[in-house]
Amino acid sequence: MIKAIGSLASRTFRVLWMLEELGLEYQWIDAAPQSNQARAYNPTGKVPALEVDGTVLTDSVAIMQFLADREGRLTYPAGSLERARQDGFTQFLNDELDAVLWTAARNSFVLPKDKRVPEIKPTLKWEFSRSVNELMRRMGDGPFLMGAEMTVPDILAAHCGNWAYAAKFPLENDAFNAYCTRMRRRDAYVRVKELARK
Ligand SMILES: N[C@@H](CCC(=O)N[C@@H](CS)C(=O)NCC(=O)O)C(=O)O
């Protein structure tokens, strides 16, 4: 039995997207970050969490990679050169896109008011744009980051694209915008969006 814990407006979206891509059965618990419900699964109150056979897993990218590895889909096998390149994309996205967006969020509404440094935001936006350009250079002709095969970092990249749009980051790279649009047309993505209306 799989339970996915966390709200759609959080990184939980990625995990639900992966579950839908893989066609796995799961129960979704719509818990806001730092809610009592979230803390019942993860003492830090952070989401997403994934409960699998009674064990709670945390951290969206680790969860997505676990699910892909377990199913042997949307990933190259561990130990292959392709997997090393795939993991390179995943690390790059975590370091250069997710971390930048998260730093902006922390300095906008997550940290206590007296700890926030809003002046950092223009620098973060500049860094984000530079990293998106580099991501597209690394992708080449696509249609996915690794070429013909969709893998874990594609969900991460497209989710960061959505996050950037919501956070009013500039999205000026046409190739990245077209890539995100393609990803948002996937049936699994649309099914997760529909969860909001249920
Ligand atoms: N590395 C973690 C980050 C989890 C995280 O920080 N989630 C946010 C919501 S997207 C959260 O729960 N924030 C509440 C907090 O930091 O107190 C992941 O990828 O899941």
The ligand as an SDF file (V2000), in Angstrom:
LIG
                    3D

 20 19  0  0  0  0  0  0  0  0999 V2000
   14.1720   18.2450   -0.2060 N   0  0  0  0  0  0  0  0  0  0  0  0
   12.7920   18.1330    0.1560 C   0  0  0  0  0  0  0  0  0  0  0  0
   12.2250   19.4870    0.5300 C   0  0  0  0  0  0  0  0  0  0  0  0
   10.8810   19.3680    1.2100 C   0  0  0  0  0  0  0  0  0  0  0  0
   10.3050   20.7260    1.5140 C   0  0  0  0  0  0  0  0  0  0  0  0
   11.0160   21.6420    1.9620 O   0  0  0  0  0  0  0  0  0  0  0  0
    9.0210   20.8600    1.2580 N   0  0  0  0  0  0  0  0  0  0  0  0
    8.3450   22.1270    1.5250 C   0  0  0  0  0  0  0  0  0  0  0  0
    7.0730   22.2090    0.6630 C   0  0  0  0  0  0  0  0  0  0  0  0
    7.4760   22.1120   -1.0650 S   0  0  0  0  0  0  0  0  0  0  0  0
    7.9280   22.1700    2.9600 C   0  0  0  0  0  0  0  0  0  0  0  0
    7.4190   21.2020    3.4790 O   0  0  0  0  0  0  0  0  0  0  0  0
    8.1590   23.3230    3.6110 N   0  0  0  0  0  0  0  0  0  0  0  0
    7.8110   23.5520    4.9720 C   0  0  0  0  0  0  0  0  0  0  0  0
    9.0270   23.8610    5.7900 C   0  0  0  0  0  0  0  0  0  0  0  0
   10.1470   23.9040    5.2630 O   0  0  0  0  0  0  0  0  0  0  0  0
    8.8610   24.0620    6.9740 O   0  0  0  0  0  0  0  0  0  0  0  0
   11.9900   17.4960   -1.0040 C   0  0  0  0  0  0  0  0  0  0  0  0
   12.4470   17.5800   -2.1510 O   0  0  0  0  0  0  0  0  0  0  0  0
   10.9580   16.8910   -0.7410 O   0  0  0  0  0  0  0  0  0  0  0  0
  1  2  1  0
  2  3  1  0
  2 18  1  0
  3  4  1  0
  4  5  1  0
  5  6  2  0
  5  7  1  0
  7  8  1  0
  8  9  1  0
  8 11  1  0
  9 10  1  0
 11 12  2  0
 11 13  1  0
 13 14  1  0
 14 15  1  0
 15 16  2  0
 15 17  1  0
 18 19  2  0
 18 20  1  0
M  END
$$$$
